[in-house]
Amino acid sequence: LQENTVDIFCSEDVMEHIDYELQINIFNEIYRILKPNGVFRLAVPDYRCDVLFERTLKTKEGELKFDPGGGGHYSKFRRKVVGGGHVWFPLFETTVALLQSTEFTKIEFLHYYDILGRPILRDIDYSQCFVKRTPDYDDRVKDPRMPLSIVVDCFK
């Protein structure tokens, strides 16, 4: 796509399937194709959410290693997720660090758990881009109302 040709780019439950190290180049490419004032809405699972954290297998040290609900499988031989599963486990601080390494300078986090584990739920304008895994549309987090995904709008 040519530069400055896209109004809105939405990504829900995609980027956690791509190596963390590759994200900066992908996000900078999204920035390149967005029109001025265009929006990139990113939604990735928030692994501070109990629904996701509890189902995820952990190492002996307590580090997350495989989410069976995220696809793929864990290869003991390779010691990593293979076959299309979640290859990184997003948290607010890792997502902030990632986005701050890109061309985006105006970044608004809408849903997430902060570093202390407090749920943050700001209004989402679904007319711009629909996100399913939110308390407005996902029964798993409707009652009590809590974030399931990190939802963030990045503006060009």
C-alpha positions as CSV (number, residue, x, y, z in Angstrom):
1,L,0.0,0.0,0.0
2,Q,1.1,3.5,-0.6
3,E,1.9,6.0,2.1
4,N,-0.9,8.0,3.7
5,T,-3.8,5.9,2.2
6,V,-5.5,4.2,5.1
7,D,-7.9,5.9,7.6
8,I,-8.1,3.1,10.2
9,F,-6.1,0.0,10.7
10,C,-7.4,-2.5,13.2
11,S,-5.7,-5.5,14.7
12,E,-7.4,-7.7,17.3
13,D,-5.8,-10.9,18.6
14,V,-3.1,-11.0,15.9
15,M,0.1,-9.5,17.1
16,E,0.6,-11.9,20.0
17,H,1.1,-14.6,17.4
18,I,4.1,-12.7,15.9
19,D,7.5,-12.5,17.6
20,Y,7.8,-9.5,19.9
21,E,11.0,-8.4,18.2
22,L,9.2,-8.1,14.8
23,Q,6.5,-5.8,16.1
24,I,8.3,-2.5,15.7
25,N,8.8,-2.9,12.0
26,I,5.1,-4.0,11.6
27,F,3.8,-1.0,13.6
28,N,6.1,1.4,11.7
29,E,4.7,0.0,8.4
30,I,1.2,0.6,9.7
31,Y,2.2,4.1,10.6
32,R,3.5,4.6,7.0
33,I,0.3,3.6,5.3
34,L,-2.0,5.6,7.7
35,K,-3.3,9.0,6.5
36,P,-2.5,12.0,8.8
37,N,-4.7,11.7,11.8
38,G,-5.3,8.0,10.9
39,V,-5.9,5.5,13.7
40,F,-4.2,2.2,14.5
41,R,-6.4,0.3,17.0
42,L,-4.4,-2.5,18.6
43,A,-6.1,-5.2,20.8
44,V,-4.0,-8.0,22.3
45,P,-4.8,-10.3,25.2
46,D,-4.0,-8.8,28.6
47,Y,-2.3,-11.5,30.6
48,R,-3.1,-9.8,33.9
49,C,-6.7,-10.8,33.3
50,D,-7.6,-13.8,35.5
51,V,-9.4,-15.6,32.6
52,L,-6.1,-15.7,30.6
53,F,-3.6,-15.9,33.4
54,E,-5.3,-18.9,35.0
55,R,-5.5,-21.0,31.8
56,T,-1.9,-20.3,30.8
57,L,0.8,-22.9,31.6
58,K,3.8,-21.5,33.6
59,T,7.4,-22.5,34.1
60,K,8.6,-23.7,37.5
61,E,9.6,-20.1,38.1
62,G,6.1,-18.9,37.4
63,E,6.8,-17.3,34.0
64,L,4.1,-17.8,31.3
65,K,5.1,-20.3,28.7
66,F,2.0,-21.5,26.8
67,D,-1.6,-20.4,26.5
68,P,-3.6,-23.5,25.3
69,G,-6.5,-21.1,24.4
70,G,-4.2,-19.2,22.1
71,G,-3.6,-21.9,19.5
72,G,-0.5,-23.9,18.5
73,H,1.3,-26.1,21.0
74,Y,4.3,-26.0,23.2
75,S,7.3,-27.8,21.9
76,K,9.4,-29.2,24.8
77,F,12.2,-29.9,22.3
78,R,12.3,-26.3,21.0
79,R,11.2,-24.9,24.4
80,K,8.8,-22.5,22.7
81,V,5.3,-22.2,21.2
82,V,5.0,-23.5,17.7
83,G,2.1,-23.9,15.2
84,G,0.6,-20.5,15.4
85,G,0.0,-19.9,19.1
86,H,0.8,-16.9,21.3
87,V,4.5,-16.4,21.2
88,W,4.5,-13.5,23.7
89,F,2.2,-12.6,26.6
90,P,1.3,-8.9,26.5
91,L,1.2,-6.8,29.6
92,F,0.6,-3.0,29.8
93,E,4.3,-2.2,30.4
94,T,5.6,-4.4,27.5
95,T,3.0,-2.9,25.2
96,V,3.9,0.6,26.2
97,A,7.6,-0.1,25.6
98,L,6.9,-1.6,22.2
99,L,4.7,1.3,21.1
100,Q,7.2,3.9,22.4
101,S,9.8,2.3,20.1
102,T,7.7,3.1,17.0
103,E,6.9,6.2,14.9
104,F,3.6,6.7,16.9
105,T,3.7,9.6,19.3
106,K,0.0,10.0,20.3
107,I,-1.0,6.7,22.0
108,E,-4.2,6.3,24.1
109,F,-4.7,3.2,26.2
110,L,-8.4,2.4,26.5
111,H,-8.6,-1.0,28.3
112,Y,-5.8,-2.7,30.3
113,Y,-4.6,-3.6,33.7
114,D,-2.0,-1.2,35.0
115,I,1.3,-2.4,36.5
116,L,-0.3,-2.7,39.9
117,G,-3.0,-4.9,38.4
118,R,-5.8,-2.3,38.6
119,P,-8.4,-2.6,35.8
120,I,-8.6,0.5,33.5
121,L,-11.7,0.7,31.3
122,R,-12.1,3.8,29.2
123,D,-14.9,4.2,26.6
124,I,-14.2,2.7,23.2
125,D,-15.6,4.2,20.1
126,Y,-16.7,1.0,18.3
127,S,-17.8,3.0,15.3
128,Q,-14.1,3.5,14.4
129,C,-13.2,-0.2,14.8
130,F,-15.0,-3.1,16.5
131,V,-13.2,-5.0,19.2
132,K,-15.0,-8.2,20.4
133,R,-12.9,-9.2,23.4
134,T,-14.1,-6.4,25.7
135,P,-16.7,-6.4,28.5
136,D,-19.2,-4.9,26.1
137,Y,-19.2,-8.0,23.9
138,D,-17.5,-10.9,25.7
139,D,-19.5,-12.7,28.4
140,R,-16.3,-13.9,30.2
141,V,-15.6,-10.4,31.4
142,K,-19.1,-8.8,31.6
143,D,-19.8,-9.5,35.3
144,P,-17.7,-8.4,37.0
145,R,-16.8,-5.9,34.3
146,M,-13.0,-6.1,33.6
147,P,-10.5,-5.9,30.7
148,L,-9.8,-9.0,28.7
149,S,-7.6,-7.3,26.2
150,I,-5.2,-4.4,26.0
151,V,-6.9,-2.0,23.7
152,V,-5.0,1.0,22.5
153,D,-5.5,3.7,19.8
154,C,-2.4,5.0,18.1
155,F,-2.7,8.2,16.0
156,K,-0.6,9.4,13.1
